[in-house]
Amino acid sequence: MAQSQEREGDQAMSDIVTVADAGHVRTITLNSARNKNALSTELAWRVIGAVDAAAADDNVWVVAITGTGDAFSAGLDLSNPPRYSPKSAMDAQLDDIGWVGNFLLAIRKRCDKPVVGGINGVAVGAGLGLAMSTDVRIIARSARLMAGYTRIGGSPDAGLTITLPQAMGYEKAMRFMMENRTVLGEEAVASGMCGEVVDDDKIAARLAEYCQELCAWSPITLRLLKRGMVSAVAGTDMEQQLRMEVGNIRIAFASDDAKEARQAFFEKRKPVFVGK
């Protein structure tokens, strides 16, 4: 999980994550364009590790998270990649939140520095959860946001039951998820999911520019500001809510309806549900 510390635009590479510093801004990039940055356990944990490393580095004042190619993250990697965990075998066995809950815990709870999402393309499911875990978001005009859980017989995870109602309001978040809606850049801003939309070819430059603008302020001020804001909106205990999400999706995926939903998804047909 260790990433080398770079300065002034130098870049550290792993197979699936890049980390680059420019001044006091650290950019973490999901770098698996071949499958639209779909989340394997390794990719997910490496992003989490990169956020934790940035949180611990005093030279980093602002963190950016973005993707490569035309995707931020297409959601869970369904190709059955090898399982990966940075934890010991016993810690992994006892972990009841996993990577899917640690996106929000790492970005909002453990990192008190501003984390800016550069939503360069599609963000679906847990990929949307990662995007919505960031503190503020700049989105490309053609980027598509979708939860997708109803389509596969699941229930929201990756912190979306926390972040979507916070960003959109309760009813808009309910409709967005229940109706399995797809939202593009301008509508994402209008609905509150993102704060700014830019043309696709300008997303990387605007993300870098905005993060540098934030570095005009004291990092002490920024960290205290974020602590206060996170505390104010945390109406429920974050870890308890994330455990509820994980428990709910386990129950959902164990149902016959969920199996039918996934089969229909792959067969490109309308599912037939029986309520079992």
C-alpha atoms as one frame of an Amber mdcrd trajectory, in Angstrom:
protein
   0.000   0.000   0.000   2.939   2.342   0.477   3.249   5.085  -2.119   6.485
   7.015  -2.683   6.216  10.717  -1.797   6.671  12.960  -4.842   7.161  16.726
  -5.205   6.365  19.361  -7.852   4.548  17.225 -10.390   6.646  14.072 -10.036
   4.528  10.945 -10.146   4.449   7.682  -8.223   2.980   4.733 -10.105   1.372
   1.456  -9.194  -0.403  -0.652 -11.764  -3.814   0.814 -10.973  -3.311   4.046
  -8.986  -1.119   7.072  -9.609  -0.186   9.678  -7.024   1.247  13.050  -8.020
   2.098  16.221  -6.068   2.115  19.782  -7.379   3.017  22.190  -4.610   0.680
  21.368  -1.724  -1.865  19.518  -3.879  -1.827  15.739  -4.097  -3.754  14.138
  -6.958  -4.828  10.509  -6.643  -5.880   8.994  -9.964  -7.712   5.718 -10.557
  -5.609   4.288 -13.376  -7.390   1.246 -14.765  -8.853   2.692 -17.962  -9.064
  -0.743 -19.627 -12.162  -1.513 -17.521 -13.295   2.068 -16.845 -11.674   2.055
 -13.388 -14.014  -0.661 -12.135 -13.362  -1.306  -8.466 -11.455  -4.445  -7.628
 -10.581  -4.900  -3.970  -6.993  -3.911  -4.789  -7.909  -0.703  -6.602 -10.317
   0.286  -3.837  -7.862  -0.343  -1.000  -5.035   1.418  -2.846  -7.176   4.541
  -3.218  -7.999   4.367   0.487  -4.317   3.911   1.331  -3.382   6.893  -0.830
  -5.955   9.077   0.966  -4.678   7.949   4.364  -1.099   8.703   3.295  -2.109
  12.189   2.134  -3.873  12.809   5.435  -0.665  12.018   7.303   1.608  14.244
   5.175   1.874  17.840   6.442   3.109  19.013   3.047  -0.259  18.028   1.527
  -2.923  20.695   2.071  -5.497  19.659  -0.550  -6.266  16.246  -2.083  -7.787
  15.618  -5.518  -9.291  12.320  -6.691 -10.038  11.640 -10.349  -9.996   8.889
 -12.971  -8.271   8.098 -16.249  -9.841   7.753 -19.674 -13.550   8.420 -19.997
 -14.496   7.055 -16.556 -14.204   8.059 -12.951 -15.265   4.567 -11.871 -17.792
   2.224 -13.469 -18.542   0.559 -10.126 -17.726  -2.911  -8.876 -15.342  -4.982
 -10.998 -17.458  -8.003 -12.023 -14.594  -9.857 -13.719 -13.786 -11.763 -10.498
 -10.282 -10.305  -9.921  -8.071 -11.749  -7.164  -9.052 -10.707  -3.656  -6.751
  -8.195  -1.982  -6.522  -6.635   1.457  -3.805  -4.555   3.125  -4.927  -5.961
   6.474  -3.620  -9.011   8.288  -5.686 -12.179   7.880  -7.283 -11.750  11.301
  -7.978  -8.034  10.848  -9.557  -8.758   7.472 -11.723 -11.458   9.042 -12.918
  -9.062  11.752 -13.480  -6.121   9.390 -17.260  -5.630   9.069 -17.093  -2.453
   6.968 -14.480  -3.286   4.323 -13.278  -1.075   1.489 -16.798  -0.102   0.523
 -17.306   1.768   3.796 -13.749   3.001   4.049 -14.122   5.383   1.115 -16.246
   7.659   3.290 -14.353   6.976   6.522 -10.980   7.744   4.904 -12.117  10.860
   3.058 -14.470  12.447   5.601 -13.448  11.047   8.996  -9.726  10.277   8.849
  -8.703  13.012   6.394  -9.527  16.494   7.660  -8.042  18.131   4.548 -10.281
  19.202   1.644 -10.758  16.373  -0.862 -11.888  17.530  -4.304 -13.456  15.099
  -6.763 -12.696  15.560 -10.449 -15.538  13.550 -11.976 -14.107  13.101 -15.447
 -16.578  10.467 -16.648 -19.041   7.790 -15.641 -19.464   7.087 -11.906 -21.726
   4.160 -11.022 -22.550   2.267  -7.825 -19.591   2.176  -5.475 -17.766   4.412
  -7.969 -20.477   6.996  -7.380 -20.020   6.386  -3.655 -16.347   7.259  -3.973
 -17.200  10.399  -5.947 -19.840  11.519  -3.449 -17.474  10.910  -0.521 -15.313
  13.803  -1.688 -16.005  17.173  -0.070 -16.656  19.098  -3.298 -16.972  17.914
  -6.885 -16.204  19.324 -10.326 -17.857  17.310 -13.085 -17.292  16.982 -16.825
 -20.303  17.978 -18.889 -20.861  14.515 -20.411 -20.068  12.543 -17.223 -22.861
  10.169 -16.200 -23.804   9.504 -12.578 -25.954   6.501 -11.653 -26.501   4.506
  -8.461 -27.687   1.355 -10.262 -28.541  -0.731  -7.195 -32.213  -1.335  -8.017
 -31.200  -2.694 -11.409 -29.093  -5.463  -9.849 -31.302  -6.160  -6.831 -28.965
  -4.481  -4.364 -29.191  -1.665  -1.854 -26.989   1.455  -1.617 -23.541   1.169
  -0.071 -20.236   3.101  -0.228 -21.768   5.789   1.985 -24.493   6.788  -0.487
 -27.270   6.657   2.128 -25.318   9.403   3.905 -23.870  11.492   1.093 -26.751
  11.587  -1.399 -29.414  12.898   1.034 -26.864  15.425   2.312 -26.158  16.667
  -1.206 -29.576  16.398  -2.852 -32.130  16.358  -0.060 -34.174  13.325   0.984
 -36.795  13.129  -1.769 -34.442  13.881  -4.656 -32.041  11.229  -3.365 -34.881
   8.712  -3.008 -36.111   9.385  -6.540 -32.613   9.266  -7.997 -32.003   5.825
  -6.517 -35.492   4.281  -6.764 -35.958   5.316 -10.393 -32.439   4.177 -11.336
 -31.875   7.550 -12.953 -28.821   8.664 -14.884 -27.720  12.261 -14.321 -25.354
  14.194 -16.597 -23.020  17.033 -15.642 -25.350  20.030 -15.737 -28.201  18.211
 -13.988 -25.743  16.934 -11.378 -24.974  20.549 -10.484 -28.651  21.545 -10.528
 -29.531  18.651  -8.204 -26.733  19.422  -5.732 -24.610  16.365  -6.463 -21.748
  18.496  -7.794 -20.764  22.126  -7.450 -19.377  22.950 -10.884 -19.600  21.642
 -14.454 -16.934  22.182 -17.126 -16.377  21.000 -20.675 -14.922  17.502 -20.885
 -11.558  18.646 -22.223 -11.145  21.160 -19.385 -11.837  18.907 -16.386  -8.196
  18.092 -15.565  -7.047  21.697 -15.860  -9.955  23.052 -13.818  -9.453  20.434
 -11.106  -5.773  21.390 -10.784  -6.586  25.117 -10.877  -9.296  24.876  -8.213
  -7.113  22.840  -5.858  -4.313  25.386  -6.206  -6.805  28.164  -5.426  -7.649
  26.435  -2.144  -3.953  26.422  -1.249  -4.128  30.224  -0.963  -5.683  29.655
   2.468  -3.994  28.419   5.633  -4.027  24.608   5.832  -4.885  24.980   9.521
  -7.971  26.980   8.563  -8.986  24.428   5.935  -8.609  21.483   8.292 -10.566
  23.107  11.102 -13.256  24.203   8.648 -13.675  20.636   7.413 -13.727  19.220
  10.939 -16.523  21.584  11.867 -18.558  20.914   8.734 -18.246  17.130   8.995
 -19.212  17.236  12.650 -22.248  19.415  11.931 -23.736  17.128   9.262 -22.988
  13.851  11.062 -26.476  13.400  12.463 -25.935   9.655  12.825 -22.802   7.764
  13.733 -20.961   7.224  10.447 -19.618   3.765  11.231 -23.026   2.560  12.475
 -24.684   3.782   9.267 -22.016   2.138   7.097 -22.529  -1.162   8.937 -26.248
  -0.854   8.231 -25.497  -0.342   4.527 -23.259  -3.411   4.377 -25.822  -5.493
   6.269 -28.617  -4.334   3.970 -26.785  -5.114   0.757 -25.836  -8.575   2.027
 -29.517  -9.295   2.717 -30.529  -7.833  -0.652 -27.997  -9.816  -2.668 -28.973
 -13.064  -0.890 -32.570 -12.817  -2.157 -33.997 -14.693  -5.131 -35.112 -11.344
  -6.559 -31.518 -10.116  -6.595 -30.384 -13.240  -8.419 -33.159 -12.690 -10.968
 -32.189  -9.016 -11.328 -28.566  -9.865 -12.075 -29.541 -12.646 -14.497 -31.900
 -10.303 -16.330 -29.204  -7.616 -16.422 -26.757  -9.947 -18.175 -29.476 -11.312
 -20.469 -30.651  -7.771 -21.315 -34.291  -8.482 -20.436 -36.858  -7.171 -17.988
 -36.632  -8.974 -14.613 -39.581 -10.848 -13.102 -39.684 -10.383  -9.331 -41.638
 -12.554  -6.877 -40.737 -10.915  -3.555 -38.499 -13.699  -2.223
